[in-house]
Every structure is written in C-alpha cells, then in structure tokens.
Amino acid sequence: MENPKIRFKGFTKDWEQRKFGELYSKVSEKNDLSFGADKIISVANMYFKEEVKESSDEYMRTYNVMRLGDIAFEGNKSKNYSHGRFVENTIGDGIVSHVFDVFRPTTSYDLLFWKYLINNEGVMGRIMARCTNASTMMTNLVASDFLKEKILVPSLKEQKKIGAYFDSLDHLITLHQRKCDQTKNLKKYMLQKMFPQNGAKVPEIRFDGYTYDWEQRKLGELVKEGILEAPLDGNHGEKHPTSDEYVDSGIPFLMASDIHNGEVNIYSCKYITKERAERLDKGFARNGDVLLTHKATIGETAILSNLMTEYAMLTPQVTYYRIKNEERLNREYLYSFFNSLDFQTELKTKAAQSTRPYIGITAQQNLKIILPAEIDEQIRIGLYFRNLDHLITLHQRKCDELKKMKKYMLQNMFI
C-alpha cells in the first residue's frame, strides 16, 4: 500500500483505501428558519457573511444547512483548482445557497485533517477531474460519481497529528502576516505625521530635542547648491537596449517593475553585457543611489544596495538621485521623504497630467522637498523608517518561508 513520503515518527501503519461514500453522505437538510441571515456562510472564503441582500422567510427556506465538519463543492475554476474544489465547514453550523452540494461525515474524523486534505489539489485534483462536468466558468459535481471515488486515509490518531501540524503552520503564517501588516500601517501613519504637511513648518510628531523650523526647497535647488548630483534616468530611443540583447547574467538592467516595497530586485531583473552597457550615455546607478520610478509605475522608491557589479543600468522608467554633500542631506532621509504623503501626492498629480503616467527629469526638479535644518534630525528620521522597513521585511520573509514549507508538506504528507 502506498504511504506519504513524510510521516510523523511512530506511525507505520498503511493508510487505508476508502470510498468517499463510506466516509460521507450527501445531505439535503433545508433551513427551517432555525438559522437567520447572520448564519449564511461564504463557502469560497469560509466565514459568516455580514451583508445579505435577500432575507425573507421564503427565501431563507431555500438554503441548505451546512454543519460543522460538512463539506461543500465550490465549482469555480482557477489556476489553483482546475475542476473546482471542496471546502470544509470549520466555523460552525450555518446555511449555504441551495446551489451547493453538501456532504456530511459518517465516521469518526479529525476536523483539521480533513480541512487540509479535502482542499488539497494534489490529492483531489485527479478525483475532481473524474467526477465533474465542465461548463464555461464553473464545473458541476456528479455526486454519485464522487461518492464512488477512493482515497487513502490514515488512522484517526495520525489524522489528529497531521491536522494539528498544519493548523499550527497556518497560525504562524497568520501571526507573521498580522505583524507585517501592523508594521506597514504604522509606517504609513508615521509617514504622514513625521513630515510637515500642507505648508506647515514642523511635523506633528517629532523626536525630542529639535525645535528649528523645517525648510521647503525644490529638488533642483539642491542640485544647483551641490547637495545632489543632477538626477538621471536611462537611455531613451534607439540607444535603449532591446529584449534580444538581454543575457542570463551581467549588468543589471533595472525597470520600474524591479522596484517594489523599498527593495530593488537585482536577482530576477533583466541583464545586459558590460560591453553593451558601456555604449550607453547615462543611467549608470551605483550602490547608495536613491531610485525613484517615474513612468507607468509612479512613486516606487528604494536605496540601491548589494550591487555586485560596478553599476546597474536604468531604463527610462527610473531616476537615480545621488547625494554629493552628506553633511547637508542624509540618504535614508531622502528615501523616507520620497515615501511621504505630500511628496507622493505631488509626484502622482504631476505625473497624471500626461496621457500616460509620466514625470520627466526636468519636472522632477521642480518637486518640493522639506528638510530639517539639522542633519542629525534627518539621520534619526531616516534610521527610524529604515528600521521599520527591516521589520516589515523580516516578517514578510518569515511568512513566505512558512508558506513555502506548508506547500511542500501538503505535497508530501498526503497521498
């Protein structure tokens, strides 16, 4: 008998082949008005709906009862579920639309184990292919065929162990995602409060010890004063490298899509040869440059770092800002200010004046920048937001790692 590739220690008994008809029966329990509109279940998302369009007694009687542990077939096709999918009720007794076929367990079972098994495309996909009929957008379940299908099932004790493991993984994923979202919300709030808005000379929230008014300038003025180098983007027109010139490795060729959430993806971007790069006129970005997307995708920003080559090449979608006088302007502060509400609003408003969202180098130099008089205050603000970014990255990375582990285990702990 076939067994999963990965099992918990102490479990050696073969999984037993059973027909679904030995484990579930199709039920047609109608709502006798014991359940109100507050108990209508969204099968696709498994929660009780908060808003219901129709709740007359006559209409409510058309609903099927779905009790805890019942499974329902949801026929929407997607990239993850080619023939629709089953969803288990893990939230409590309720009611579902009459269009859903509901099946009730008839033997001892573990709720969590079946939650993950019945929704596992690696196991259920081939079964669904044999017991559904395809239509344009949906698939229709043939219940009699489904109940004849066979599946391998472990002992109840092993079910409980597997179910608890995946439930724990989901709990950790939710925890890290929640912390990530909370930190993102904190960053968004502080970006509004730690920079002056609407012509104010000081921000609402400020580090202790700083009292001087902030100064409003234009980016072009900082260039004239030698604080910034003249910002540049990539090469336009005929000099722009074409897709047939891309290579597997070499000089990173950065597009707007390679900059997201404060990071530059230099590992999955396009590359060109150094020889091709050296024939270009401009757009040579280096470690430490603050990048800003200004065409199509507007307002993504990041500090270029971890570059293993002498430089990266920019497309005409991205501008680099290079600081010449670090005693007057802090790099982390500039990056944080580019993310502030006032700057993003002005940037996107001016970019929207073009047929296609775009703001060129000349127009960028007319954008306002607000600076604390003291460089120490700039440094503290920049460091504060960099630490928030670090926390967001840590939680997101952990979340992604756990999701990857879950996917692997779902493929190897079920058959």
ZAMARGU-4260 file (C-alpha; in steps of 0.2 Angstrom, whole numbers, plus 5000, padded with zeros to 4 digits):
<rodrens>
0) 5000/5000/5000 | 5006/5017/4996 | 5011/5029/5010 | 5015/5048/5011 | 5034/5052/5009
5) 5034/5061/5025 | 5026/5055/5041 | 5027/5058/5060 | 5038/5047/5070 | 5029/5032/5077
10) 5016/5030/5063 | 5020/5015/5052 | 5003/5008/5048 | 4997/5009/5030 | 4984/5021/5025
15) 4968/5013/5021 | 4959/5015/5005 | 4941/5020/5007 | 4927/5026/4996 | 4920/5043/4999
20) 4903/5035/5000 | 4910/5026/5016 | 4915/5042/5024 | 4902/5055/5018 | 4884/5055/5013
25) 4875/5068/5003 | 4863/5078/5013 | 4848/5089/5008 | 4844/5097/5025 | 4834/5113/5022
30) 4834/5128/5033 | 4818/5128/5044 | 4822/5146/5049 | 4832/5139/5064 | 4846/5149/5055
35) 4844/5168/5051 | 4854/5179/5039 | 4868/5180/5052 | 4872/5162/5049 | 4874/5162/5030
40) 4891/5155/5025 | 4903/5161/5011 | 4908/5144/5005 | 4923/5151/4995 | 4930/5160/5010
45) 4923/5151/5025 | 4916/5165/5035 | 4898/5171/5040 | 4893/5184/5029 | 4889/5201/5036
50) 4878/5209/5022 | 4864/5199/5014 | 4853/5206/5000 | 4838/5195/5002 | 4832/5188/5019
55) 4813/5185/5018 | 4807/5169/5026 | 4803/5161/5010 | 4820/5164/5003 | 4829/5159/5019
60) 4820/5142/5017 | 4829/5138/5001 | 4846/5137/5010 | 4854/5121/5013 | 4861/5118/5031
65) 4879/5115/5032 | 4885/5109/5049 | 4902/5109/5057 | 4913/5096/5048 | 4902/5096/5032
70) 4910/5098/5016 | 4903/5108/5001 | 4908/5108/4982 | 4913/5125/4976 | 4914/5124/4957
75) 4923/5140/4952 | 4939/5135/4941 | 4955/5144/4945 | 4974/5142/4942 | 4975/5133/4959
80) 4959/5122/4956 | 4956/5116/4938 | 4940/5107/4942 | 4933/5117/4957 | 4936/5111/4975
85) 4929/5105/4991 | 4928/5116/5006 | 4926/5110/5024 | 4915/5120/5037 | 4927/5124/5051
90) 4917/5139/5058 | 4901/5131/5065 | 4883/5126/5059 | 4876/5138/5046 | 4867/5138/5030
95) 4873/5139/5012 | 4865/5143/4995 | 4855/5129/4988 | 4867/5128/4973 | 4880/5120/4984
100) 4880/5101/4986 | 4883/5097/5005 | 4891/5081/5011 | 4891/5075/5030 | 4904/5064/5038
105) 4898/5047/5043 | 4913/5041/5053 | 4925/5047/5066 | 4936/5060/5059 | 4948/5074/5063
110) 4941/5091/5058 | 4958/5099/5054 | 4965/5084/5045 | 4950/5084/5033 | 4951/5103/5031
115) 4968/5102/5023 | 4965/5085/5014 | 4949/5089/5005 | 4956/5106/4999 | 4972/5098/4993
120) 4973/5100/4974 | 4987/5087/4973 | 4976/5074/4980 | 4959/5080/4975 | 4963/5087/4958
125) 4963/5070/4949 | 4947/5065/4958 | 4938/5081/4953 | 4943/5078/4935 | 4934/5061/4935
130) 4918/5067/4944 | 4914/5084/4937 | 4907/5091/4921 | 4914/5107/4914 | 4905/5122/4909
135) 4910/5139/4903 | 4915/5146/4920 | 4910/5133/4933 | 4912/5114/4935 | 4897/5104/4940
140) 4899/5089/4953 | 4891/5072/4949 | 4888/5067/4967 | 4885/5049/4963 | 4902/5048/4954
145) 4911/5057/4968 | 4905/5045/4982 | 4912/5031/4972 | 4929/5038/4971 | 4943/5031/4983
150) 4955/5040/4994 | 4969/5034/5006 | 4965/5038/5024 | 4976/5037/5040 | 4971/5032/5057
155) 4961/5044/5067 | 4977/5047/5079 | 4988/5051/5064 | 4974/5062/5057 | 4974/5072/5073
160) 4993/5074/5072 | 4993/5080/5054 | 4979/5092/5056 | 4987/5100/5072 | 5003/5102/5062
165) 4995/5111/5048 | 4984/5121/5059 | 5000/5127/5069 | 5008/5132/5052 | 4993/5142/5047
170) 4993/5151/5065 | 5012/5156/5062 | 5008/5162/5045 | 4994/5172/5051 | 5004/5179/5066
175) 5019/5185/5055 | 5007/5192/5042 | 4997/5202/5055 | 5014/5209/5062 | 5019/5213/5045
180) 5003/5222/5041 | 5003/5231/5058 | 5021/5237/5054 | 5016/5243/5037 | 5001/5253/5044
185) 5012/5261/5057 | 5024/5266/5044 | 5010/5273/5033 | 5004/5283/5049 | 5021/5290/5053
190) 5025/5295/5035 | 5010/5306/5037 | 5015/5313/5054 | 5034/5314/5054 | 5034/5326/5039
195) 5026/5343/5038 | 5010/5344/5028 | 5000/5357/5019 | 5013/5371/5021 | 5017/5368/5040
200) 5035/5371/5045 | 5036/5357/5058 | 5029/5339/5058 | 5015/5334/5071 | 5027/5320/5078
205) 5045/5324/5081 | 5060/5317/5090 | 5064/5326/5107 | 5077/5340/5106 | 5073/5348/5089
210) 5064/5364/5088 | 5070/5373/5072 | 5058/5375/5058 | 5060/5364/5043 | 5065/5372/5026
215) 5055/5369/5010 | 5066/5368/4994 | 5065/5361/4977 | 5075/5346/4971 | 5083/5357/4958
220) 5089/5369/4970 | 5098/5355/4979 | 5107/5351/4963 | 5112/5369/4960 | 5119/5370/4978
225) 5130/5354/4975 | 5120/5344/4988 | 5113/5332/4974 | 5121/5327/4958 | 5110/5331/4943
230) 5097/5316/4943 | 5097/5305/4928 | 5086/5291/4921 | 5090/5278/4907 | 5093/5280/4889
235) 5079/5284/4878 | 5075/5280/4859 | 5087/5270/4848 | 5100/5269/4862 | 5089/5259/4873
240) 5094/5240/4874 | 5081/5229/4866 | 5075/5212/4873 | 5086/5202/4861 | 5101/5210/4869
245) 5096/5203/4887 | 5108/5190/4894 | 5107/5177/4908 | 5120/5187/4919 | 5130/5203/4918
250) 5125/5221/4922 | 5108/5223/4930 | 5095/5232/4919 | 5083/5240/4931 | 5065/5243/4926
255) 5051/5251/4937 | 5044/5233/4940 | 5060/5229/4948 | 5057/5241/4962 | 5044/5237/4975
260) 5041/5240/4993 | 5058/5248/4996 | 5068/5235/4988 | 5077/5233/4971 | 5076/5215/4964
265) 5093/5214/4956 | 5092/5195/4956 | 5077/5192/4944 | 5079/5208/4934 | 5085/5208/4916
270) 5104/5209/4912 | 5114/5216/4898 | 5133/5213/4894 | 5146/5226/4901 | 5151/5229/4883
275) 5133/5234/4879 | 5131/5245/4894 | 5147/5255/4890 | 5139/5260/4874 | 5126/5269/4883
280) 5126/5288/4888 | 5118/5288/4905 | 5108/5279/4918 | 5123/5271/4927 | 5116/5269/4945
285) 5128/5264/4959 | 5126/5257/4977 | 5119/5271/4988 | 5109/5279/4975 | 5091/5283/4979
290) 5080/5276/4965 | 5063/5283/4960 | 5051/5276/4947 | 5043/5290/4936 | 5035/5281/4921
295) 5020/5270/4921 | 5023/5264/4939 | 5025/5280/4948 | 5032/5283/4965 | 5041/5267/4970
300) 5057/5271/4978 | 5072/5262/4986 | 5091/5263/4990 | 5101/5253/4978 | 5112/5241/4988
305) 5120/5224/4987 | 5125/5228/4970 | 5139/5215/4965 | 5144/5225/4949 | 5152/5242/4947
310) 5135/5249/4942 | 5117/5245/4937 | 5109/5252/4921 | 5092/5261/4922 | 5078/5261/4910
315) 5069/5277/4906 | 5057/5272/4919 | 5068/5275/4934 | 5078/5290/4940 | 5093/5290/4952
320) 5097/5303/4965 | 5115/5303/4971 | 5120/5313/4986 | 5136/5324/4984 | 5136/5333/5001
325) 5131/5321/5015 | 5133/5334/5028 | 5118/5343/5021 | 5107/5328/5015 | 5105/5311/5023
330) 5102/5296/5011 | 5090/5287/5022 | 5080/5303/5025 | 5079/5307/5006 | 5072/5289/5003
335) 5059/5291/5018 | 5054/5308/5011 | 5051/5301/4994 | 5038/5289/5003 | 5029/5303/5012
340) 5011/5308/5008 | 5015/5325/5002 | 5028/5320/4990 | 5019/5305/4983 | 5003/5316/4981
345) 5013/5330/4971 | 5023/5317/4961 | 5007/5307/4956 | 4997/5323/4952 | 5010/5330/4941
350) 5013/5313/4933 | 4994/5311/4929 | 4995/5327/4918 | 5002/5316/4904 | 4992/5304/4893
355) 5002/5290/4901 | 5008/5292/4919 | 5025/5300/4917 | 5035/5314/4925 | 5052/5318/4917
360) 5068/5324/4924 | 5065/5342/4922 | 5048/5342/4930 | 5055/5331/4944 | 5067/5345/4949
365) 5053/5356/4952 | 5046/5345/4965 | 5046/5351/4983 | 5057/5344/4997 | 5056/5348/5015
370) 5071/5347/5026 | 5075/5348/5044 | 5088/5361/5047 | 5099/5349/5057 | 5107/5334/5049
375) 5106/5324/5065 | 5087/5325/5064 | 5087/5319/5046 | 5098/5304/5051 | 5086/5300/5066
380) 5071/5300/5054 | 5079/5290/5041 | 5085/5277/5053 | 5068/5276/5061 | 5060/5272/5044
385) 5074/5260/5039 | 5071/5250/5055 | 5053/5249/5051 | 5057/5243/5033 | 5068/5230/5041
390) 5054/5223/5052 | 5042/5223/5038 | 5055/5213/5028 | 5058/5201/5042 | 5040/5197/5045
395) 5036/5195/5026 | 5051/5184/5023 | 5046/5173/5038 | 5029/5172/5031 | 5035/5167/5014
400) 5046/5154/5021 | 5032/5146/5031 | 5020/5147/5016 | 5034/5138/5006 | 5036/5125/5019
405) 5017/5122/5020 | 5016/5120/5001 | 5030/5107/5002 | 5022/5097/5017 | 5005/5097/5008
410) 5013/5089/4993 | 5022/5076/5004 | 5011/5072/5019 | 4996/5067/5009 | 4993/5054/4995
</rodrens>
